Each structure stands twice: as C-alpha cells, then as structure tokens.
Amino acid sequence: IVKPFVNFNAKHDAEVLRKAMKGIGTDEDAILMLLAARSNAQRQEIKAAYKKAFGKDLVKDLRSELGGKLEDLIVALMFPSTIYDAHELHKAIKGVGTEDQVLIEILASRTCDEMKDIAKAYKKEYGSKLEKDIMGDTSGHYQRLLLILAQGNKEEGVDESRVEKDAKELFAAGEEKFGTDEDKFINILGNRSAEHLRRVFDAYKKIAGCDIEESIKDECTGNLEALLLAVVKCAKSVSGYFAESVRESMRRAGTDDETLIRIMVSRSERDMLDVRAMYKKKYGESLYSTIQEDTEGDYQKALLYLCGGND
C-alpha cells in the first residue's frame, strides 16, 4: 500500500532519477524502487522538481528509457489519479473499438465525488464531455446506465420506505415475467446508494429465492449484463469487486497486463489493504504470491511494491 514517503525531498528524488537514466544503460531498479515508494502527490512534486533542475519532462524521459510492461506501469503511476481515470476512459472510448471492460470497471466502482472530478478532468484534458463521448460510442440500455453512473448523482443513505418496494419491482421486472424490463433494473441499480442496495439485495433474495446476480445472468446479456453485475458487486464491496477483477486478470490464459496495471495503480492509495484481505479470503492465497507466480523481472518487482506485504 502506497503512503507518503516520510523524509521526502523532491529535488533529491529528481536527481536520483536523472542519474538512473543518464549515461549508458538504465538503472530500472532505482527508478521503480523510488517511484513505487512515493505517493501520487509526491510524484507530481518530483515531476516539477525534475523539470526545474534539468529542463526536461520526466515522463518523456521515463518513456524513452524504459520499455514494455514496466514502462506502462511507471508511466501510469506518474498521472495524477483523477487524470489517470480520465485518460483510461478516453483511451477506452477513442481507441480502436471500445474497451467496454474499462468503462464498466471505472464507472461502476468510483464514488460520486470521484466521478464528478473525473468528468471535470476529462473535459479539461480532452476538450469534450465524457457523457457526450460515451453516447457516441455505446448504445441502448447499456449506454443509459453508463450515463447515469457518469453523472455521479446517486442518492445518499437508505430509504427504509423503499427497500421492500425496490426488491419487489426488481423481481417483477425480471424473474416474474417473460422478457425483462431493463429500465427498472437500470433506474434502481443506477440511482440508489450502495447501503440502500445492500438492503434491497437481502430483501430480493427472500422474495426471489436467489441472489440478484443470478437473476441478472438469467435476464440480461452482453455489456449490460457485465455492467449490472459490476454495479451489484461494487454495492456489496468495492474491494471485493477488485479482488475478483485482479484475480481474473492473472488467472486467464495469459495475463491481462493492462487490467492488472490499472487496478494496482488505481487502488494503490485507495484500498489496497482491503483488496488484499478480500483476495486472501476469497482465494486462499495472497495477492502477493499470485503476482509472484504470474509476472517477472522489474515489472514484477514494481507490482509487488504497490501490493505491499505478503498476507
């Protein structure tokens, strides 16, 4: 888990990085050990100190000196965290084809405040509105739910008078009828708070005799199904959702490094300890040991730094 470095000196760190990149060969170890052990705010200060001392762009230099997955990871660490989320969304929308997995992960898991900040950063960085870009690249019920989530306007707290009603409406919209009323699912899952939804899911289980997730799998398909499931999982536990996602990124045939990097970077200062605890509980092994088995070299070393301890 990444915490601010105690005896922090941006100018000194900038000099260490310059030395690691100057001359023949690059000291990858020095770079990753330093940057993985600084908080995001401290990395921004190092960037400024580097520019001031050497007149160069630190990220450009890192890009030209590093390669492969280590480069991707270190460059990701250098983004301010809100801009990193905006950048990942922009890349997911504007790249070749839409990377729906990225849209789903970020929009389902970020808090309302985070979402509002991301939308602001997106507009500032890319000159277009996140919602407008989502509209241009997606369609149907899936698009509608993405747009609701992108606004970051979920209700707060639990509305006791509505828990039972919401559960019954979800049941009536899916399991109880032929065909599915997707709008009901979207409105309830997109707008209610996590605390409220947890209560709704308990009530739902009593009415339907199964978990809401099972019903979603029966009733929906494709991106809408994936997004609804992510919203449900995040309402139950965001760190549980990321424990599962990070597991999937490594346990597929071939590691999905883009997802692994995105999760390790974006959770490193948010809830890495909780993700680790949920991972251990769910899979009976530590996240640390899975990363050790699944990755190698300096890239592995940097990921293990972000992970922190071996549970």
Rosetta blueprint (number, residue, H / E / L):
1 I L
2 V L
3 K L
4 P L
5 F L
6 V L
7 N L
8 F L
9 N L
10 A H
11 K H
12 H H
13 D H
14 A H
15 E H
16 V H
17 L H
18 R H
19 K H
20 A H
21 M H
22 K L
23 G L
24 I L
25 G L
26 T L
27 D L
28 E H
29 D H
30 A H
31 I H
32 L H
33 M H
34 L H
35 L H
36 A H
37 A L
38 R L
39 S L
40 N H
41 A H
42 Q H
43 R H
44 Q H
45 E H
46 I H
47 K H
48 A H
49 A H
50 Y H
51 K H
52 K H
53 A H
54 F H
55 G L
56 K L
57 D L
58 L H
59 V H
60 K H
61 D H
62 L H
63 R H
64 S H
65 E H
66 L L
67 G L
68 G H
69 K H
70 L H
71 E H
72 D H
73 L H
74 I H
75 V H
76 A H
77 L H
78 M H
79 F L
80 P L
81 S H
82 T H
83 I H
84 Y H
85 D H
86 A H
87 H H
88 E H
89 L H
90 H H
91 K H
92 A H
93 I H
94 K H
95 G L
96 V L
97 G L
98 T L
99 E L
100 D H
101 Q H
102 V H
103 L H
104 I H
105 E H
106 I H
107 L H
108 A H
109 S H
110 R L
111 T L
112 C H
113 D H
114 E H
115 M H
116 K H
117 D H
118 I H
119 A H
120 K H
121 A H
122 Y H
123 K H
124 K H
125 E H
126 Y H
127 G L
128 S L
129 K L
130 L H
131 E H
132 K H
133 D H
134 I H
135 M H
136 G H
137 D H
138 T L
139 S L
140 G H
141 H H
142 Y H
143 Q H
144 R H
145 L H
146 L H
147 L H
148 I H
149 L H
150 A H
151 Q L
152 G L
153 N L
154 K L
155 E L
156 E L
157 G L
158 V L
159 D L
160 E H
161 S H
162 R H
163 V H
164 E H
165 K H
166 D H
167 A H
168 K H
169 E H
170 L H
171 F H
172 A H
173 A H
174 G L
175 E L
176 E L
177 K L
178 F L
179 G L
180 T L
181 D L
182 E H
183 D H
184 K H
185 F H
186 I H
187 N H
188 I H
189 L H
190 G H
191 N H
192 R L
193 S L
194 A H
195 E H
196 H H
197 L H
198 R H
199 R H
200 V H
201 F H
202 D H
203 A H
204 Y H
205 K H
206 K H
207 I H
208 A H
209 G L
210 C L
211 D L
212 I H
213 E H
214 E H
215 S H
216 I H
217 K H
218 D H
219 E H
220 C L
221 T L
222 G H
223 N H
224 L H
225 E H
226 A H
227 L H
228 L H
229 L H
230 A H
231 V H
232 V H
233 K H
234 C H
235 A H
236 K H
237 S L
238 V H
239 S H
240 G H
241 Y H
242 F H
243 A H
244 E H
245 S H
246 V H
247 R H
248 E H
249 S H
250 M H
251 R H
252 R L
253 A L
254 G L
255 T L
256 D L
257 D H
258 E H
259 T H
260 L H
261 I H
262 R H
263 I H
264 M H
265 V H
266 S H
267 R H
268 S L
269 E L
270 R L
271 D L
272 M H
273 L H
274 D H
275 V H
276 R H
277 A H
278 M H
279 Y H
280 K H
281 K H
282 K H
283 Y H
284 G L
285 E L
286 S L
287 L H
288 Y H
289 S H
290 T H
291 I H
292 Q H
293 E H
294 D H
295 T L
296 E L
297 G H
298 D H
299 Y H
300 Q H
301 K H
302 A H
303 L H
304 L H
305 Y H
306 L H
307 C H
308 G L
309 G L
310 N L
311 D L
